[in-house]
Amino acid sequence: MVLIKENHAALAGGVGAAVRAAKERFPELGLVVECSSEAEIAEALEAGAPRILLDNMDPPRLRAAVAQIGDRAQTEASGGITLDSVREHAETGVQWISVGALTHSAPALDLSLILEPLP
């Protein structure tokens, strides 16, 4: 799958250009593009993005973005979502939710594997 983040879009000349370039170069792969504004969503939809990652949107903005997209693309919410707020985000109608807190807040486990020769 191709994931287009904000830096990729900036280097490509915008969200639409990045989506078109990725679809042309990797037509056999799935594609998701990060969008953080109505304008970026419109660009992504015009370019035919099959899945739009709605980045760092509070539930009211997320609900509006889901309405803007309708059934033209799959929707995913990401950024600032916690296990305590996941239900509120889910109730906006978004289809997928990414919760980074599951991994970036996990405690580390320090393991060591020291091999010693047999006697």
C-alpha positions as CSV (number, residue, x, y, z in Angstrom):
1,M,0.0,0.0,0.0
2,V,1.2,3.5,-0.7
3,L,0.8,6.1,2.1
4,I,1.1,9.7,1.0
5,K,1.9,12.0,4.0
6,E,2.1,15.8,4.0
7,N,5.8,15.9,3.0
8,H,5.2,13.6,0.0
9,A,2.4,15.9,-1.1
10,A,4.6,19.0,-0.6
11,L,7.4,17.5,-2.7
12,A,5.0,16.4,-5.5
13,G,3.3,19.8,-5.8
14,G,0.2,19.1,-3.8
15,V,-2.1,16.3,-2.7
16,G,-3.7,15.8,-6.1
17,A,-0.3,15.6,-7.9
18,A,1.0,13.1,-5.3
19,V,-2.1,10.9,-5.7
20,R,-1.9,11.0,-9.5
21,A,1.9,10.2,-9.4
22,A,1.4,7.3,-7.0
23,K,-1.5,5.8,-9.0
24,E,0.5,6.0,-12.2
25,R,3.7,4.5,-10.7
26,F,2.1,1.8,-8.5
27,P,-1.4,1.1,-10.1
28,E,-1.5,-2.4,-8.4
29,L,-1.2,-1.0,-4.9
30,G,-3.7,0.4,-2.5
31,L,-3.4,4.1,-1.7
32,V,-4.2,6.2,1.3
33,V,-3.5,10.0,1.4
34,E,-3.3,12.2,4.4
35,C,-5.5,15.3,4.3
36,S,-5.9,18.0,6.9
37,S,-8.2,20.5,5.2
38,E,-11.3,20.7,3.0
39,A,-9.1,21.9,0.1
40,E,-6.8,18.9,0.4
41,I,-9.8,16.5,0.6
42,A,-11.2,18.1,-2.6
43,E,-7.8,17.6,-4.4
44,A,-7.6,14.0,-3.2
45,L,-11.1,13.2,-4.4
46,E,-10.5,14.9,-7.8
47,A,-7.4,12.8,-8.3
48,G,-9.3,9.6,-7.4
49,A,-7.8,8.7,-4.0
50,P,-9.5,5.5,-2.8
51,R,-8.8,6.2,0.9
52,I,-8.4,9.5,2.7
53,L,-6.7,9.7,6.1
54,L,-8.2,12.7,8.0
55,D,-5.4,14.0,10.1
56,N,-5.6,15.7,13.5
57,M,-9.3,16.6,13.2
58,D,-11.6,17.0,16.2
59,P,-15.0,15.2,16.0
60,P,-16.9,18.2,14.5
61,R,-14.3,18.7,11.7
62,L,-14.1,15.0,11.2
63,R,-17.9,14.7,10.8
64,A,-17.8,17.5,8.2
65,A,-15.0,15.9,6.3
66,V,-16.8,12.5,6.3
67,A,-19.9,14.3,4.8
68,Q,-17.7,16.1,2.2
69,I,-16.3,12.7,1.1
70,G,-19.5,10.8,1.1
71,D,-19.1,7.5,-0.6
72,R,-16.4,8.7,-3.0
73,A,-13.6,7.3,-0.9
74,Q,-12.9,5.3,2.3
75,T,-12.3,7.4,5.4
76,E,-9.7,7.0,8.1
77,A,-9.1,9.2,11.2
78,S,-5.7,9.6,12.7
79,G,-3.8,12.0,15.0
80,G,-4.5,12.8,18.6
81,I,-7.0,9.9,19.1
82,T,-6.8,8.1,22.4
83,L,-8.6,5.0,23.7
84,D,-10.7,7.4,25.7
85,S,-11.8,9.4,22.7
86,V,-12.0,6.7,20.0
87,R,-15.8,6.2,20.4
88,E,-16.5,9.9,19.9
89,H,-14.4,9.8,16.7
90,A,-16.1,6.6,15.6
91,E,-19.5,8.2,15.9
92,T,-18.6,10.7,13.2
93,G,-19.1,8.0,10.6
94,V,-15.4,7.5,9.7
95,Q,-14.7,4.0,8.5
96,W,-11.2,3.4,10.0
97,I,-9.4,4.8,13.0
98,S,-5.7,4.8,13.8
99,V,-4.7,5.1,17.5
100,G,-1.0,5.7,17.8
101,A,-1.2,5.7,21.5
102,L,-1.4,1.9,21.3
103,T,2.3,1.8,20.3
104,H,4.0,5.1,21.2
105,S,2.9,4.9,24.8
106,A,3.7,1.2,25.3
107,P,6.4,0.6,27.9
108,A,9.7,-0.8,26.7
109,L,10.9,-4.3,27.6
110,D,14.6,-4.7,27.7
111,L,15.6,-8.2,26.6
112,S,19.0,-9.6,26.2
113,L,20.0,-12.9,24.6
114,I,23.5,-13.8,25.7
115,L,24.8,-17.1,24.3
116,E,27.4,-19.1,26.3
117,P,29.3,-22.0,25.0
118,L,28.4,-25.5,26.2
119,P,30.8,-27.0,28.7
